[in-house]
Structure formats: structure tokens, C-alpha cells
Amino acid sequence: MAKHVSRQSFCRLHWSFEGPPYLRKRKQAKIIMPRLDINDQAFELDNHPLFFYGGEVHYFRMDPSQWRDRLATVKGLGINVVSTYIPWLWHEPEPGLFDFTGHTDPRRNVVDFIALAGQLGLMVFVRPGPYVMSELRQEGLPDWLLDLHPEIIALDSQGRPHPTRMVTYLHPTFLSFVDRWYAAVSEVLAPYFSHNGGPIILSQLDNEVGMLHWVTMMPDQRPDIEKQYQDFLANTAGSAPYGHSDYLQRGVFWREYRAQYLAHLSGQSQRHGWPSPYIINVHGFRDYSIYSRGNDYPIGLSQLFEARHVPGAFLGGDFYPGRVGYDNFHDLALAVTYTAATNAPDAPLFSPEFQSGRFQDRPHIDPSDLDLAARVSVSYGLNGLNWYMLAGGDNPGDIGLFGPRHEWQAPIASDGTLRPSSQVVAHLGALFGTYGSTLAQTKPVTDIHIGFYSAYYLTENPGNPEQAAILQEIVSERDNWHFDGIYRILIAANLTAEAVAVDKEESVLDPERIPVLWVATCRYMDARTQERLSAYVQDGGTLIIGPRVPEWDLAGRPCRILADTLSLPKTTAWAQRGLATILDVSSVFCANYGTLAESATTEVLGRITRGESQGAIITRQSVDAGQVVVMGCALPDLYQYYHDVVRQLAQAIGCRLGLTLSNASLHATRREGPSGGFLFLHNLVETEQSTTVSLAGNAWHDALEWDVTVPPRSGLMLPYNRVALGHTSIQVMQTDAEITLDAQSLVIHRGVHAGHSKLYTQLASQIALASGQATIEYANRHVTIQWQEDGQAQPIILQFGRNDSTVQDPSVVADILAEGSR
């Protein structure tokens, strides 16, 4: 039995029937807190679309006297959800001694912190572990747990403790203590669950499960784990998705093992009534000295590939790109779309940890890094993010892994002052507050589908020498030729790419929905996936593969199902450093390429004209109802002209590109839905960039054109096609500048150059200029605001009558949550 401190000390844990005091007023007024659901890759709050805009604030890292000020500051930045870990080591410092109300230390009073957040109109996202990492000792597990029960510690192959002293996830002793921990947390937080009238709407299962396996390249190798693996082989003898190689089977086993652990936590959460859905956060962004990359993020997705089946849960990515620039922004785009491809179809696209700073002061994170990272991710479909950390603090006692400091370069410093990055958080908060419900109903308009083959990332374990050679080739090619090669080029060339998990059992490769599929391939691919891709072409799809044609399975055994079924041309030679003509573009440098045999059935789209081996390198041929293109040249993104070549090639293959820019230095995407669209422009370089943007018409809107200038290292989110301005009846037809809503005012965040905004409203005459330099023209129900070039670039503020606003925005819950403070 768990041992608590005195009953009197914990009186606040055991509410009377009416519930905690701040909830009683709500119950008397018959106010029911909103319920968070998921639908079509977005969150819904009581059936109304919600853009989840959160920030991490750790109550235990600041004095309780600071909580109200920090939470009020958070809300003032436009945040609608506050998130926090609930560290096990902090709340159960001795076995069975739980403190959630501050009896032993005021900073342990998580109950009052959550109550206060609700009173201030904030929803709450809680993360109770058992692992929390968070720069805490033993990743947040109590010291006594490992000291008293060393049998739960994972072992290496020599029987020594795992170098991180991580636990065996499914060890019965560990799970028994985890269950007791969940029960204790649940007892005190249950009154604050949303279905009980409280502000807690979302919770997380553990934290970055498998991360410690990945960073050490060392799985748990206890003898009992080996027995479980042998039982797994016996139970799955006839269904090895990637073949019967021991290395690959172990990888699949660990996917199932982690999913089983998370399913246990999900079961405990459901047992104790935690609000679902539950988030499973995915690791994988890696630090390289002073910069970071996301090219390993798919390893985390691969480790948690089977966790998509955990009841009531979905995957969300922890995004830490470091310095964001033109050379690495595609990391975020690919991370978002790979996560969507791995998840269940309806799962929301959400980042439970979105970089707002760093624990260390290097790399230095600038405000523009926050801005660009958020804009790129949202443009690719992200419908929620949680800034980590939003507020700095300090570690109480001796729980900090690196001592007492925990500043994190956070937008809100530990002393409560605002850093410049807070201005980015606030401006994005104003944008999402104005358009969030509409934005959540839109999706990126896909130009081309790309293949996410998770087996290429099943590489976190060391292999035997034979398998190690295959892994080395796969890792090198997936990183340089796939992730930083053709997939980056497609994104940088302004083709919005949507990933398809080609090895996910439930993925349907339907040519009606996926007319063109580009799958970057190595020489190795399992038989089942080769069969699926072959069937896709035979059913009418257009498949692009390369630079290598798969000829072996993942274990290195011959497997030419794809090549033989589609009669693909054989590679006659593999060479380096050649010049090619691709379509009408000559002198295209190819660092690595394979020449392809030609026949009467193949059309040559690219040919090496100078090099150690000459001949066709890109061919196209019809197969049954579809066609297949073999792109036998590797194109790491070394030259800007590659973007034009690939864009032309995509169009020649059959991609219909709706968005065209006169300046290819800018990145552009768009999201559209039944309630309007959003054009996203990103300038990732240090100089101002101007462009004409042309958008082809479709069933939702006519052709549109913008002439805009984007300042250095910044972006624009421009609504079009009658997007509602917040809770008003005013709609944006088209604009050259961002517009936000502030009470009874519209703010046009104009730049120094001339531009205009077009609005639609039934009460156009009630819109008037309050400040700024602009002219307003009224025509029927249309209002056009124009401004001239002005070096000051002061915002234009328009006031509108109350008749132009509705009574209530159903997606805003602050008034309901604030009921307890009145």
C-alpha cells in the first residue's frame, strides 16, 4: 500500500462531493468543460476545430508566488494550453511518500498550479511520465526505485547495467510501481479532468520511449528479454514483414515491445479516467555541436512504428531543429509529413515539444528560428504545437541533472522578464487566435506524394558484420541521396510533398488519391513492399524510383519482384562524376549515377553525355494501366539549378503544380479547405526577397496573384478566399500582409512596401481607419485597403462596429475556464 503523509496535511486531495471550490461555481451555473477530440488530423473542442497553441511551464521550477504572474504572461502571449511534466522523483521522494499539495515543499503543490491555470482561462496538458527526461536526474525516476530494485535495470550483452541505467520497460516490478504512481497522480488530479469540469484536456504516455536505446545504440539485453524474443519468433513465424533476418526480426520485436509498454500505460490511464486522447512523443532530432538536424527523426518513428495501434493514443513529434535556415528547413517539413504517414489516418498533427530555446546557450536560438520553424511546420499541416520551454526556472533540491539552472533560452526568463523571442510567440498567437479554427479545417495542397519506407530507419541496433555492411550503405544513401537529396530538392523547389508509409500494412496505394508516387530507393527492399509498389503501377499509378533499383531484400538475398514485374531496365554500370542532359537542361552534374539499358518500350528522359560511363540514366515506360520512371542518378542538393530540373521533370511525369513563384529563393506552400485557404511564404535567407506568386484556380477559387516582399528570415501566412477574421463576420478575400484581430480592431501588419488587402462584410461602411497610413475604398460589401511604400511600416489599425462581430466564438474556451476566477 502507498504511504501518504498525514490525512490532515492532504485534506485538499479529498474534495467533498461538490468538488474543489473553483469548480463549484461552474457546477452551480451548469457549465460543462469542453471535451477534446480528434478528427481529420486536427483537434476539436466540443466539436469545434481548435488550433492547439501550448507552452511548457514547470510549476516545480519556480516559487508558487510566481505562478500567477507567469501564467498570466503565458495567456497574454496568446497561448491557450499550458503544459507541464509531473516528475515522479519530485512527488515521491521516498517510497510511498507522495506529496502533490506542497506539504513537504510548496513547489510540489501541482494541484494549486493546475487549479490556477484553469482560473486564468488556460487548458492544461499534463505529462506524468513515468519517464520525463527534462534534464532531471535519472530521467525523472526516483533514485530509491533503482537503488532498492536494481533488478529492473536494463543490461548490456555482458550482463552489466545499461550505460544510462534505464529500466526494462515491461519488468513486472517496474510496472507495479508505475501503476501505483499513476493511481496516486490520478487520485489528486481526477477533479481537474475535463469531463469532471476541470482544465486538464490532454495527457502524455511516458516520454520519448526508445530514445535511450537509440542514443546508445544498445537495446536491453537481459536474458528474459531474449526469451521474450524467442517467443515472439515462435508466435510470428509466418509473418516476418521484412524477412527472417535476425537483425530485422529483432527490430520488429522492439517495435512491438515498446508498443506493448505504451499500451499498458494507456490501459492505466483509461482505468483511472484520464482524458483521452493520449500523446506519445517521438524523439530523433540530433545535436551536432552548434547545430541540429532532423534527418534521424525517422528513426524515432521507426522505433515507435507499432505504437500507432495503442488504444486512445497518437504520435507527436519533438522538433528541435536548432538554427533554422535554407539548408535545413526541409527537416521540419519531412518530420511533419512522415509523422502524418506513420500515424492513424485521423490523428492530429501535433508537436508536444516544439523548440523555443535550448537548455545550453549553444546553439543560440534567435527569434527568427522560432518563427521560421513554426511557420514551416504549420504550412506542412501541423495543427498544434507546444513551446518547450516557454518559461525558464530553476531546479529545486538536488533533482537537476546539470545543477540548479534551467533557463533554456526561454521566451519568458526565469525572473519573469520577456526575451525578444516572446514577440514571435505573441504574434503567432495572434495569428492562430484569429484564424485557428479555420486553419485547423484546412490541409496542405499536395503536389506530389513521396514514399516513407520505415525499414530504411530500422537501424538503431548494431548488426553483425554482414548486416553492418548493408546498414552502412542504407544509412549513407537514405541520408545523402533521399532525405538531403531528392526529397529536399522537391520541397525546396516548392512542390508540396505528402508522405505515404509504403510499408505500413494499412496504407492503401490508391492511384485515384495518389496519382504520382516518388519513392527514393536503395538496392534493398523487402518482398512485400516490392509487391505493393508493383501493384500500384499495374492499377494505374505513376511510380518514380531510384537512384538504385531494389534487387535484394533487406537481408541481402536476391529479390527482384519490383524489377521483374515491371520489366525495369537493368543497370549496366554504376559510375561517378558525369554530366547529363535531363529533358532540355544540359550539363547537369551527377555525382553518382547508374546507366540503364534501353529498349523499344522505354522513353529516355535523361542521358549522361560526358562521363566514365555514358547512356540513359532516367527512363519512363508504361506498364499495364500505369507508368514507372527509373531515376538512376543521385542528386544530393548541391546546386540550385537542380530545383528547376526536378520541377520540370515532375511536370513532365504528370504532376500538376498549382503554385508558381517568380523568385525561387522563397519557399511557398498553401493549405486549403471549405472555409478558405492560406498562402505560406518563407524567406530563409539573410536578404529581403520579392516575388510574384501565381495560384491556379480550382473548384474552390479562381486564379489569384500576389506581389509581395518578405523581409529577411521571416514568413507570411496570408488568408484568401473568404477566410473569416476570428469571431467576426468579416472575411479576407486576399491580402499582401498578415491581418490579426484585436478586440474591435483589425491590425494589418504591413511591410515597408506598397500593398493591399481585400475584405468582405455585410457592414462594410462600419470599417474605419483608426491609425496608420492607408486609403479605404468601399464597393458594395467589399472593402479594399491600400497602402504606399513607407520606410516606417507602422501597422494599419481598422476599427469595426459591434454588429460585425458574432456573440461568441465557439472555439474559444477562455471565458468558460475563467468562470472559477469570478
PyMOL commands that set and color helices and strands:
alter all, ss='L'
color gray80, all
select helices_A, chain A and resi 11-13+21-28+59-61+64-76+88-91+106-108+110-119+137-140+143-148+150-152+172-192+194-196+211-216+223-235+246-271+297-303+305-309+330-342+367-379+421-439+454-457+465-492+527-538+561-565+641-653+764-766+802-804+814-821
alter helices_A, ss='H'
color red, helices_A
select strands_A, chain A and resi 36-39+42-45+48-50+52-56+81-85+123-127+200-204+278-282+286-288+291-293+313-319+351-355+384-388+393-394+405-406+443-444+448-452+497-501+516-521+542-547+571-582+585-596+603-610+615-623+626-631+633-634+659-661+667-673+676-683+689-695+704-710+714-720+723-724+731-735+738-742+745-749+755-760+768-771+775-779+782-787+796-799
alter strands_A, ss='S'
color yellow, strands_A
deselect
rebuild
show_as cartoon
